[in-house]
Amino acid sequence: MNFLRGVMGGQSAGPQHTEAETIQKLCDRVASSTLLDDRRDAVRALKSLSKKYRLEVGIQAMEHLIRVLQTDRSDSEIIGYALDTLYNIISNDEEEEVEENSTRQSEDLGSQFTEIFIKQQENVTLLLSLLEEFDFHVRWPGVKLLTSLLKQLGPQVQQIILVSPMGVSRLMDLLADSREVIRNDGVLLLQALTRSNGAIQKIVAFENAFERLLDIITEEGNSDGGIVVEDCLILLQNLLKNNNSNQNFFKEGSYIQRMKPWFEVGDENSGWSAQKVTNLHLMLQLVRVLVSPNNPPGATSSCQKAMFQCGLLQQLCTILMATGVPADILTETINTVSEVIRGCQVNQDYFASVNAPSNPPRPAIVVLLMSMVNERQPFVLRCAVLYCFQCFLYKNQKGQGEIVSTLLPSTIDATGNTVSAGQLLCGGLFSTDSLSNWCAAVALAHALQENATQKEQLLRVQLATSIGNPPVSLLQQCTNILSQGDKINRRGSKIQTRVGLLMLLCTWLSNCPIAVTHFLHNSANVPFLTGQIAENLGEEEQLVQGLCALLLGISIYFNDNSLETYMKEKLKQLIEKRIGKENFIEKLGFISKHELYSRASQKPQPNFPSPEYMIFDHEFTKLVKELEGVITKAIYKSSEEDKKEEEVKKTLEQHDSIVTHYKNMIREQDLQLEELKQQISTLKCQNEQLQTAVTQQVSQIQQHKDQYNLLKVQLGKDSQHQGLYSDGAQMNGVQPEEISRLREEIEELKSNRELLQSQLAEKDSLIENLKSSQPSPGTNEQSSATAGDSEQIAELKQELATLKSQLNSQSVEIAKLQTEKQELLQKTEAFVKSAPVPGESETVIATKTTDVEGRLSALLQETKELKNEIKALSEERTAIKEQLDSSNSTIAILQNEKNKLEVDIIDAKREQDDLLVLLADQDQKIFSLKNKLKELGHPVEEEDELESGDQDDEDDEDEDDGKEQGHI
């Protein structure tokens, strides 16, 4: 602490001796007192002295205060006093900083005390742990102290917090605190924590910071909110600016959609407070951070699409066309819309369709261009409109064509009721305001950027200069104004108009030989350019000389030699005679050496402090970078080198055409293979579908068969029931033949019964006769007769028993038939009672029979149809198999052809490489032979003669070969 004591000793107004002793006594009480109340009182007293006697309290009490934080954590009051005292020591309180010297001294003290505090990293870790306390008197002073540490020595404190376990997570909990004071100071703490530290920015973002900050902004009223919204927006910018990971996380989390309500500002003209303007300005800057041209193109494009899909771009265009918007908000809105549509075709198309709420409605582009060419508008607003127009045309050939078409004779409105974009650009190009000339020229150059078609179309534009004179082309009018120089009295910079026109002409003629021919066709243009370059003018005119040299160099490099008077070689000779090649290259280098060139090349946005600095356009600096080297080479090249280069170009073009031919052939074959593979896959799918269909139909047939069998069984049961049911109906005359047959059987049975009864009666009478005629015993004759009669009687008894058994069986059968007859009679009577109308049961039975027969016939017909379909499907499957076989054979043939072609290409490349090697060897031999001849003193012919001789030899050899082939 010796350096602090030195600072203390050097102060002019130091404390009195008694105050130093008081501070020392208080420090001793803090260090040695055993009672907590005594220590608390001592720390409270140090807090009251810390603002006025900052240096003394800091020197003597800092160690004791840190020890209090470590040992007395149980008492929140003493912890709060200690944190407040440390804050007063470390922070630079603005109320105490009156003079500049005292301010600098105070800042030095703050950084020195901060360095002492963070020298022990445990102190910062201790402070982070204290922030977990919910007590207001501990948490709030802790937040302020840590914020002050970060402001004094941000990178060092950030590194300590980064390596501390859960350090950032503890600080993120401050955003969820229900006490607004702590929450708002927590936002300020995170601002200081995330400044210029990508690692902490990522951790904070993944700790759900976006969700919490957007919730706070919504709760506070979006753009109508207070200073808290401003702090949250600054923190969001810290998290997103130049951090691709967080930008991607913000987009994928659908947080862009939550930005749309910020810009719903309404149409009230009196609701623009200073805080609202600040908030909206920061919100627009946050949108620009997401779509900045410095971001990776893929990330920018995805954010642009998301902004269009959620309606954010539409809301910005509403502000753009609204009335009563402050000028700085309108300017920033134009810049934001510019970067949202830059390079995004969908957004550019939407912007082209936006109309201003005027009567009649005008396109927004036309309204903005009116502001750009109006010299009464603020300079920053005109720059913003130019940037918007450039972004609308960036990589937008459709928009470029629409702008150029408004200049063509077929699309100009003859009535003059509406003003087009092209007319406004021409008006600005030829006005007397140099700034309007420059802006219109640059805007028109962007309509031609990397678009050869529009460069050729613009050659058709004709301008009516005055009544009675023929119209003049736009190219001619530009060169006419350029040649007049300072003769026309213009407001603003002297060289601004000429620089703008030269940039337009250079952009127009580059990569467009037709435009170069039109430019050179005017015989006054080349002498004017050479005269401008050859003169020795002041420093201000050197830039114009450099641009004239660039324009002349473009006329040489992109010259197709269609004009004999201004062919490439003649223009080079003209430069060498009148200017000198070295002088020409030196003047060409004036462009890139200009002090404003490097500033314009950094960013696409034309951001200039004043109109005098508006000299270069960003896209033009890229064109200069591209053409400066090739023009220098073209100037120093000889005609022979040009010829050789052209021959090499032709050879390369031929070689490229051959390679392209083979590439196209291979590409076609690949396409054919792909088509065949697709056909095969389609056929396989169809085959699988057909197989599944066949399987389904087979199962359906089986189901139908089962149903058919079930119906047959049901039909048999129904017929049995119908037989039982129809007995009574047959007795009632339903089937008389059956009834008559039964009656006949009954009659027959009756007659059989009567016959049997008569036979039985005869036998009985015979037995009785035999019994009555039996003889008396006593004589032998009688005994013999009796023996014979007894045998006969036995036989008769046996026969009688047989007849009786037959009679019993017949009587049983008769009884059975009688019971059946009785049952039939009962059924007939019951049926007659239940169905008095005759013929009805027959109708019912006929209907049922017809239904069953119909179902059977339908089933049979369906079965037949299914069999036919199965047959057709099997045939189709066979045909598909044949097609597959033919396709496989075709693929095999094409693959063989492709392999042959690849082998041929490889052979051709080998032959070419061999020829190149032979040519290299031959050149080496020729070079060595020349050297030997030179050493021997023999004269050596020039390369051209040798080449012509070699060419003659080659022709002779070709003729000899032709003759030999003819003989053969």
WONORLIN-V209687 format. One record per helix or strand of 2 or more residues. SS is the DSSP state (h for helix, s for strand). FROM is the first residue (numbers start at 1). TO is the last residue. Records with the same first field share a line. If there is no record, write none. Layout:
SS: FROM-TO / FROM-TO
This chain:
h: 2-10 / 17-32 / 36-50 / 54-71 / 76-90 / 94-96 / 100-119 / 121-130 / 136-152 / 154-163 / 167-176 / 180-194 / 198-206 / 209-220 / 222-224 / 227-240 / 244-252 / 257-263 / 274-290 / 297-309 / 312-321 / 327-341 / 345-353 / 364-372 / 379-393 / 397-405 / 421-429 / 434-446 / 452-458 / 474-487 / 496-509 / 513-521 / 523-534 / 539-557 / 568-578 / 581-588 / 590-593 / 595-602 / 611-613 / 618-636 / 639-731 / 736-772 / 780-834 / 840-936 / 943-967
s: 355-356 / 362-363 / 462-463 / 472-473
